[in-house]
Amino acid sequence: MMKTHKSFVAVIGVAFVLGSAVAFADDKTPSTYTPDEQAKAKAERDAARAARAKMTPEEKKAAKEARKRQKQKEVSQDISVGNIPSGPQKADAITKNAQATKSDPKPLPDAKSKQEALKQQTNKPTGQ
């Protein structure tokens, strides 16, 4: 009996793997890059790797700092444009959200109190 279950699980597993492989192998999405563009990008990547490999530790540190400053500049620009909320904007959004949820009913501690609340709610007159 146990051997049957293991065999069944194995068959299902193999079917899943083969089905996934077929789905990925059937992908005929055309590339937006021409072979020339791909070769150019590969050459640029290889040149950049070679240049990094020749750098001294000080040059690597300076390049890392330059990338960090560039990233900070981009983030600052996003904040000034308004795509990312800054400190005061974020604080206002949090306060607004907290005030909106104050009127939400408090969660009941146990199942008995939940049942009592439900019973009271169903026994209320509809106000017609």
N, C-alpha and C positions, 0 to 999 in steps of 0.2 A: 504494500500500500504506500509506504513512504517513498519507495523508488519511483512510483508513478508520479507522485507530487514533484519530486526533484526533476524528473524528466519533463514534466509539463512546464515547470518554471524555466528550465533551460531552453525549451522550445520557444517560449514567449520571449525570453531575453534575446535569443538569436534573431527572432523575427523583428524585434524592435531595433536591434543594431543594423540589420540589413535594410530595413525600411528607412532608417535615418540616412544610411550611406547612399541609398538610391536617390533619396530626396536631394541630398547635397550634390551628388554626381550629375543630376539632371539640370543643374543651374546653368542656363545658357545666357545669362545676363551679359550683354556686350560691354566691353571695357570702354570707358570714355577716353582712355589714353591710347595714342598710337604707339607702335613699337619704337619709333624714334623718340617720342616723349619719355617712354619708359627707360630707354637707354640713357637719355640725358639725365633723368632724375637719379638713376643708379650711379652714374658717373659723379654727379654732384655729391651724393651721399658718401661714396667712397672717398672723394677728395676731402670732404669734411672730416671723415673718420681719420684719414691719414694726417690731416692738420692737427686734430686733437691729440693724436698719438705722439706727435713731435713736440707738443707744448711742454714747457717746464711746469712744475707745481705752482709757481707764482702766476704764470700765465693762465693756468687752469682756474686758479682762484679768482683772478681778475675777470675772466670770462664768465664765471659763475655769478659774480657780483653784478656784472653788466646785465646778464639775463634777469637777475632778481630786480634790478632797478627798472628794466623795461617792463616786467610784469607788474610792478607796483604802479608804474606810470599808466598802464592800460587799465588797471583796476580803478585808479583815481579818476581817470577819464570817464569810465562807466558810471562811477558814483556821481560825478558832476553832471553827467547827461541825465541821470535819473533812473537808469536801468536797475541799479542795485541800491536798496535803501541804506542811507547813512545812519549814524547813531540816533539822532533825534527822530528821524522818520521811522526807524525801527521801533523806538520806544513808544511813539504815538500809536503805531499799529498794534503793539502788544497791549497797551493800555485800553485801546478801543475793543480789542478781542476779549480782554478780561471783563470789561464792563458789560459786554454783550452776553457773556456766559453767566453773569451773576444771577440773572433771572431764571436760569435753568433749574429744574427741580433737583434737589439733592438726592444722591443715590441712597436707597434704603439698605440697612445693614444686613438683613437676613430674609429668608424666604417667607417667614410668617408675617413680617411687617409688609412685605410686598403684596401678599394675599389680602391682608386687611385693607391696604390702600386701594387695591383693585375692587374689593367688595364695596368700599365707601363710594368709589367713583361710579360704580354701576347702580348703586341705590339712590344717587342724587336725582332729584327731579330735573327734567330737561328744560324747565323754565318756559313752557309754552303758555 
